[in-house]
Structures are given as structure tokens and as C-alpha cells.
Amino acid sequence: MADLQDEPQTGPFDDGPVALGAEDVPGTLGPSSLDRATALLAVHPVADGHNTFLWTLRQSPYHDIETRDIGVDTDIPRLRGGGVGAQFWSLLTPGEGTVSDTLEQIDIAHALIHRYPDSLSLAVNADDLADARNRGRIASFLGPVPGATVTDSLGTLRAFHQLGVRSLAPAGAPWADQGLTAFGHEVVREMNRLSMLLDLTGCAPAVACQIAGASKSPVVVSHTAAAALTRHPENLPDEVLTALRAAGGLCMVTFCADRTGDSLHAVADHLDHVRSVAGPQCVGLGASFGTEGGTPRPAGLTDPSGYPRLIAELLDRGWPEADVALLTWGNAQRVLRDAEFTARAAQHKSPH
């Protein structure tokens, strides 16, 4: 909760200080849940852990996200309308993915951020997260990259880091397939040293628990949901949620209808479950927007502009505003800061 105390009381989506949790004036109606959600997001915007727009843009480069684009679910007006203040742009590609594929994704990401400097800002650490918000821009983090691209040398990992990448997904990598190999442990140590996040999306439960225990930095699962509510191979069973709680990790709930159900209420149910099992400090949002039309989405959450409605639903369910602030912003900020602290603690080791 210390991070919340350091938060400024203004943000890019408001014109001045916002009083959260103020008592209603006697004899008048209090603010609606949607009004409260909008006010909260002005101070604690959404740090969304997963958006696949880069791959969509690679296939259809004509998309202009500065104006509302009916052909894709992500654009700057809807990101701002939903109170999104930070976005992880996925560098994953369909299939196994190669180094050259990943480099092309990184190039597209940098070009996108360069094209919209008044709205997007490259971010590589927690300070950049806060700075972008305070300047009215959307902090843009790069990652994850596929772990399979890091084969028998850590040089590729370090090169990705130099290009601004800040997370990697071990799922599908030979060094993390049935559990961490000796080289896999080297990857985890180097990622801790570089302040890169391990994104355990798609890892088998036993492997996810092993990596969460091996990493000295918090791990994340950037787009998933609760297996206890929806049986899906990439949803997390309670044993992994418990491991994330013990490791100070972060489970970011997706808005993919096949993993959560087809309504906003179903997504809120998943958030309730994750919060109950992993704790309010370990739940976040990773919607997986960024696709062209036709992708099944829960009703009410078909694009980023639906975030205020989801937050209003959580408030109606009795979530304290402090817990909602952790969900949207505080937990992502804390994970990034913890990763940076771990990296600084490792600086005494021999440089590469």
C-alpha cells in the first residue's frame, strides 16, 4: 500500500484533484458507480498487460490508431476513453516465432510509438510508467518476446533488452518445457539481473510454480483467467494462484470470452476469484485487445473503452477503492519496481 500513498492526486484524464471515497452530501444523491469508476481511473489508470495490436498492424498496416477505427478494437480514442495509462504491446507471433520475426515486431512497435508521440511514450521502467501518466501519454512497454528465441545463448536476451523489451514468455521454450533446465535457470537469473519480467502465460502449472519459486523478481501472467471458473488450458488453477501470492507475482485477467465467459459479469467473477485466492496485491488486467473484428469478447468489454463499466461493477460488488487502485495501476507499478530493486541488488555480480 506504500505505492498508493506516493501517487499524485491528478492524472492525464482529469482537470484537477479527485477526492476518492468522499462522503455523500446529506440530502443529495451520491455519485454513481460509473462516476466513481471514472474518477478513480483519472488517478489510477489501467496498466494493461497484453495487447496484440502489433501483429494485427503487421498484417494490416493501414490501421491508424489516432482515430476510431471500426476495423480493429484498439485505437487511441478508445484507450483514453477507457482510462488506459499503460500498455504492454505483445511481441509474440503465431507459431513458434523466430528471432527475425521478433525483431520485426520490435521494429513495428518502435515505429508505432514514434508515429504518435503525443499519445504514446516508450517505457522501460516504473519511473517511465508514472512519467508518461503525468504527461498525459500512454506508457508503452514492449513484451513479451517468445522464450523459444533464446536457445543456447543469453546474448539474444541481452540484445532484446537493449532494444527496450521488458518481458519474455518461457512457454514453448525448450529450456522450460518440462521444467527449468540448467540453461533455463541461467535465463531466469539473467532476466532478474536485467529487470525483465517473466511472463508465465501458457506454462504448465508445475513449470509455472517452479519458475515463480526460482525467480527473485515477481513473475506475471499477462493474460489468463481462473481455471476454477472456466476450464481452459491456459487458465490458472488455484495452486498457481497460490504460488503467485507467495512470490508476490501478478495474475492479469483477460477479456477473451472463451476463457472468462461471455459477459462483463463473468469477467468480474474471475477477478473476484483471483483476488480471493491470490490476494488484492496480485491481481491485474491483461485484456488481450488488439485484434480485428470477429474476436469473441464478453458483452460490455468489446474494446478498451469498456474498462470504466468493469470498474463500476467491481465497486458495486463491494471492492474497496484501494483494492481497485491496486488492480488497475498499483500492482503493475509494484511489480516493475520490485524487479528493478532485484536488478540493483544483483549489480555486484560480474557484468556481461
ABEGO torsion letter per residue (X at the ends): XAAAAABBABBAABAEBBBBGBBBBBGBBBBBAAAAAAAAAAABBBBBABBAAAAAAAABAABBAABBBAABABBAAAAAAAGBABBBBBABBBEAEBAAAAAAAAAAAAAAAAABAAABBBBABAAAAAAAAAAGBBBBBBOBBBAAABBABAAAAAAAAAAGBABBBABGBAAAAAEBBAAAAAAAAAAAAAGBBBBABGBBAAAAAAAAAABABBBBBABBBBAAABBBAABBBAAAAAAAAAAGBBBBBBABAAAAEABAAAAAAAAAAAAAAAEAAABBBBAGBGBBBGBBBBBGAABAAAAAAAAAAAAAAGBBAAAAAAAAAAAAAAAAAAAAAAAAAAAABBBX
